[in-house]
Amino acid sequence: MRFFSRLLAFLALFALGAQPVAAQSILRDAETEALLQDMATPLVRAAGLSQVDIVLVNDPSINAFVAGGQAIYIHSGLIDAADTANEVQGVIAHELGHIAGGHIIRGGEAMESATRISLLSLLLGVGAALAGAGDAAMGAIMAGQRAAMGKFLAFSRVQESSADAAGVKYLSEAGISGRGSLAFFGKLQNQEFRYGISQDDEQAFVRTHPLSGDRIARLREDYTRDSAWEAPDDAALETRFQRVKAKLYGYLSTPQRTLQRYPESDQSVPARYARAYAWHKDAQIDRALAETTDLLASAPADPYFLELEGQVLLESGRPTEALPALRQASALTAHQPLIASLFGHALIATEDRANFAEAEQVLRAAVARDRRNPFAWYQLGVVHEARGDIPRARLASAEQQAMNRSWGEALRSAMAARSALPEGTPDWLRAQDIEMQARAELEREGQRR
């Protein structure tokens, strides 16, 4: 039974490896994305990479991963568990080690190798069974599966150790202390203790990662002798991190839990930020606006406080009142696409056709700078439809549906757009591209069934 439980775990690794990242729930927030990129930039340079995207995933578990391309995915639960920005930088440094080391590509090769061993053992087992040697068949299958699992898990542990070493190097070269990295590994070890995960050396061969105690001991030795060990944390990044951590908690958690963590007796900026989201979620608009008013009193030109005020007003049915705050927030961030999209939405929500031309201009600029923004595409489609431009409304819908992986709807919308757009124009070509992509994805889905 123990063997088969391990076999199931091994097979699950293959399933997880094949799971598309698009199936995850991605959180988009301008302030959070700006912070994570600023935290990562010196480490990305130290790793010798040009550009790495940091993507926030809506998942309460404490995890981060890379999944092809130059992107690091960080769970919201990891942000909540981290006490400091420095701890998150330690995680980013480790994940950069996976990217720089080409571990995703090599991991795929290791999976293929393990799969070949597994399949070969199955064929040998079937042959033995057909020859009437039942016990030999079972032995061949079990030995092969064990060998395949051991080969893949050993490879995974080597990758993790390599990423640990690379993370130490990148933090050092960026002049960032490893104190946060060490503290976060300690949190992971405490979590393992809490859930009764064995730290026994005899169980090490069935783990995807080296033993936490061994990792911490090795990292402590490397970090404490590094010249950056005593480097102070970046105070500005830390202030921004505490704001974002509270903001995410207020947005993702229930109002009751938010108010327990950030009671009204706490008058700090992060606490006010969290409570503003809690009151807004609880439909207590006056209290939410009171918090945003106090936040803006402390920093009148803070674009993210302005964005929040505009969001509360817009989502409480007061779009005209939201326009000044959102217009200013957009201008202060050089028309950051996510904030500009919210501003465009507010212009449309006024139902004043005099605002539609500006909304189209704002939204076109937003999708030009960030095509991976389904909300902006949807709003742009609304503008096109309101102005009678049905082909471009269908094209905008196709863009949104493709990003949401609704391939059947994307195909229909793209075909409708292409059939009505002037042939050879950029919009016609884009509709054709989406149509071809949707057909290919639908074909792949059919093959998987």
N, C-alpha and C positions, 0 to 999 in steps of 0.2 A: 504493500500500500504506500509505503514511504517513497519507493521508486516511482510509482505512477503519479504521486502528487508532484514529484519533481519534474516528471515528464510533462505534466500539464502546465507547470510553471514555465518550462522551456518553450512549449508550443505557444504560450501566451506572449513570450518575448517576440516571437515572429509576428504575431498578430499586432502587437503594439508597434513594432517596427514598420509595419505596412500601413498603419493608421494615418490618414492624411491630416496634416496640421490644420487644414481648413475646417476639419470637423470640430476643432476646439472653438470655444467662445472667446473672441478677441475683444478686449476693452480698448476703446479709443478715447483719449483725453489729452488735450494739447499740453497742459501743464505737466502731466505725468511723463509724457513722451519726451518733452524738452529736458526734464530733470534726468531721466534715465540715459539719454544721449550724452548729456554733459558729464554724468558720472562715468560713462564708458569711454569717452573720447581719449583721455590720456592712456588708457589701457589698450585701446584699439591701435593707437600709434605705437605703443611699446611692442605689440604683437606683430608689427609690420604689415598691418592690414589697412586698406583704404577706407572702407565703409562697412559698418556692421549695424544692422537694425536691431533695436531692442523692442520686443513685442510683449505686451502685457496680456496674459491669459486669465480669464475669469474662472479661477479654480482655487478652492480654499486650502488645498494641500500644499505642503512646503516643497516646492520643486522648481527646477529650471532645466532647460534642455535645448539642444540644437537639433535641427531636423532638415538638413540640406540647405544649401545656399549660405549666405553670410548673415544669419539672423539668430538671435538668442531669444528664447521664449521664457518669460518669467511669470510664474503663477502669482496671482494676487495674494494667496496665502503666504508666500515667501516674504512679500513686502510687509505684511501684517506681523509676521514672526520676527523680522529683523528689528533690532533696537536702534541701529544706526545706519547711516548711508554707507559707512565704511564696510559694514557686514555685507551689504548688497554688492559693493565693489569687489569684495573677495569672491563672491559667487560669479560675477561677470568675468573676472580674470580666469577662473577655472573653466568656464564655458568657452572663452576665447581659445583656451588651450585645445579644446576639441576641434574648433574650427581651423586653427592654424595647423593642427596635426593631421587634418584630413580624416578625422575619425569616422565621420558619417559614411564616406565612401568605403573606407576600410572595414567599417562595421557591416556594410552590405556584402562585401566580399566574404567576411567571416560567416555571415548567415548562410550565404550560398554554399560555402564549404561544409558547414555543419549540416545543411539540408542534404547535400550529396551523401554524407556519411549515414545520415538517418535513413534516406531512401534505399541506399545499398543494403543496409542491415535488414530493412523490410523485405527486399527482394530475396536476400539469402534465407530469411526466415520462411518466406512463402515457398521457396524451393525445397527447404528441409521438410516443411509440413506436407507438401505434395508427395515427398518421398516416404512419408509415414513416420518421420522422426519429429514428433510433436515437441518433446522436451528440448531437442536441439534447436528447433525453430524458435521457441520462446527465448532460449538463451541467446541466440544470434540477434534477435530483435532488441532484447533488453541491453545487451552489451553495446550494440550500435547506438541505441538512443543515449545511453550513458556517455559514450565516447563523444557523441555530437554535442550533448549538453555541456560536458566538461570542456570541450574545445572552445565553444562559444563563450562560456562564462569566464574562462581563463583569459581569453582575448579581451573581454570587457574590463576585467580588473586591471590589465596592463594599460589599457586606454585611460582609465580613471587615474592611475598613478602618474601617467604621463601628463595628464591635464593638471593634476595637482602641482607637479614640478613646474610646468609652464606658467601656471597662475602665480607662483612665487616669483618667478623671473619678471613677469609683466608688472606686478605690483612694485617690485624693487626698482625697475627701470623708470616707472612713472613717479617714483618718490612717494608712494602710498604705503602706509603701514599695513602689515599683515595681521594686526591685532583683531580687526573685524572678521577676517577670514577664519582665524583660529576660534574666535568666540562663536561663529556660526556653526563650525564643525562640532563644537561642544553642544550646541542646541540639537543638532542632528543625533548625536550620540545619546543625549538625554531622552530624545524621542524613542530611540531604539530600546533603551532600558525600559521606558514606560510601557511599550508594547511587547516586551519580553522577547525581543529579537536577539538570538544567540550571538555572543561575542567570542565563542569558542573557536580556537584555531582549527579544530576538527571539522567545523562546519564551513570553513572559509571557501572550500572548493565549490559550494553551491551558491555563492554570492556573486552578484554582478559588480560589487564594489569591494575594495579591500576593507579589512576590519577597521572600524572607525577609530578605535584606540590606537592602532598602528599608524593610521593617517595623521592623527593629532600629534603623536609623539614625533613623527618625522617632520611635520610642518612646523611644530614649535621650535625644533632645532634649527630649521632653515630660516624661519622668520626672525627669531630673537638675535641671530648673529648678523642680520641684514642691517645696513646703515639706515634704512627707512623705518625701522621698528619703532623708534621714538618720535617719528614725524607726527605733528599734530593733525587731527582731522580737519578737513576743510569746513570752516564754520558756516560759510554761506550755503554749501551743499547740504549740511546737516539741518539748517533751518528750513530749507526747501523740502528736504525729505520728510521732516516731521509734519509739515503742512500736507504733503501729498498722502502720507500714510493715514492721517486723520480724514482727509477728503475721501479716500477710497473706502475707508471703514464706514463713513457716514452714507456713502452712496450704495454700498453693497450690503450692509447689515440692516437689521430691522431697526426702526426708530427706538424701540425700547432698549435694545442692546447698546445702541450708540449713546443714548442718554445715561446709561449706566457707566459706560467707560468715560464719557466726557460730560459730567454733570454740570448744571448751570453755575455751580460755585467756581468752576474752572473758567477763568476769563481770558485764557491764552488764545492766541490766534488759531492754532490747530484745533482747539476745542470749539471755538466759534464756527470754524469752517465745517467741522463734522456735524455740529448741531443744526447748522443751516440746511444741510441735506436731510437730516432727520426730520426737522419740522416740515420741510417741503414734501417729503415722502408721506408724512402723516397728515397732509392737507391743512396744516396750520400755517397758512401763507403769511399772515401778519408777523408771526414769530420768526419765520424764515427770513423775511425782509428786514426785521429788526437786527438779526445777526449780520446780514450783508451790509446794512447801514453802518454798524459798528466796525466791521472790517474795512469798509471804504473810508471811514473816518480816520483810521490809522494809516491807510495807504490809498489816497484818492485815485492815483493813476495805476493801480495794480490791475493789469488786464484780466487776470483770472478771477479776481473779486467782481469786476465789472461783468465778466462772462456769467458768473453765478447769479448776480442780480438780474441780468437779462433773461437767463434761463428760467428763474423762478417766476418772473412776470409773464414770460411767454407761455409757459406750461400751465399757468393759472388763468389763462384766457385774456391776458392783457398785452397783446403783441405790440400795439402802438406805443405803450409805455416802455416796452423793452428795447425799442429801437435805439435811443441815445446811448444806453450802456453798451449794447452789442456793437454799434457802429464805432464807439471809442475803443472797445476791446479789440476789435478787428484792426483798427488803425495802429494801435500800440504794439501789436504783434506782427506788423508788416503783412497783415491779412493772412494770418495762419489759417490753412484750409479748414480745419475743424471748426474754428471759431467763425470764420467767414461763412461756413455752411449754416451754422445756427443763425447768423445774421440774415442770410438769404431766406431761411425758413420763416423768420419773424416778418420780413418784408412781405412774403406771400400770405402769411397768416392774417395780416391786416385786412385782406380781401379788398384792398384799394388798388385798382388796376394801374394807378399812377406810380405805384411802387414796383410793378412787375419788370420794367425795363432795368431798373437798378438790380433787382433780384437776379435776373438772368446774367447780368454782367458779373455780379459777385460770385455766382455759382459756377459760371464758366471758368473764371479765374481759379476757383477752388479745385475743380476737377482737373484743370490743366497742371496744377502743382501736385495733386495727390489723387491719382486715378483710383486708388484703392479705398474709395470713400462711398459706400453704397447709399448712405443718407443723402449726400450731396447730389448724386445721380437721380435719386428719387425726386428730390425737390426741383431739380432742373427739368425733369420730365413733367412735373406739375405746371411749371411756367410755360413750357412749350405747348402743352395741351390747352392751357388757358388762352394762349395766343393763336390757337388754331394750327400750330405746326405739328400735326399728328405724326409724320414720319420720324422727326427728331425726338418726339415724346416716346415713341416706340424704341428708338435707339437708346435713349437714356434708361428706359426700363430694362432693355437687354443687358446693359452694362451692370445695373444693379443686380439683376437676377444671376448673371454669371459670377459675380463676386460672392453671392449667397449660395452658389453651386446648385441653383435651381435650373438645371440644364434644359429640361423640357420647355419651361417657360421662356428661357433665354433664347432657345432656338426659334420658337414661334415669334417672339418679339423682333429678333434680328431679321428673320425672313420678311416680316411685315414692313420693317423699316427699309430694307434693301430694295424691296419691290417698288417703293414709292419715292426713293431718293434718286437724284440725278446720277446716272452711272459714271463711275470713275472719280467721283468727288471723294474727299477724305472721309466724309461721313458714310458714304456708300461702301468704301473699302473697309471701314471699321465694322460696319454691320456684317460684311462678308466674313471678316476675321472671327467675329463672335459666333456666327453661324457654323463655321468650320470647327471651331473649338468645341462648341456645344455638341455637334455630331460626334466628334471624337470621344468626348467624355461619356456620352450616352452609350456609344459602342463599347467602351471599356467597362461601364457598369453592367451592360448586358453580358459580357464575357465572364465577369466575376460571379454572376448568378448561375 
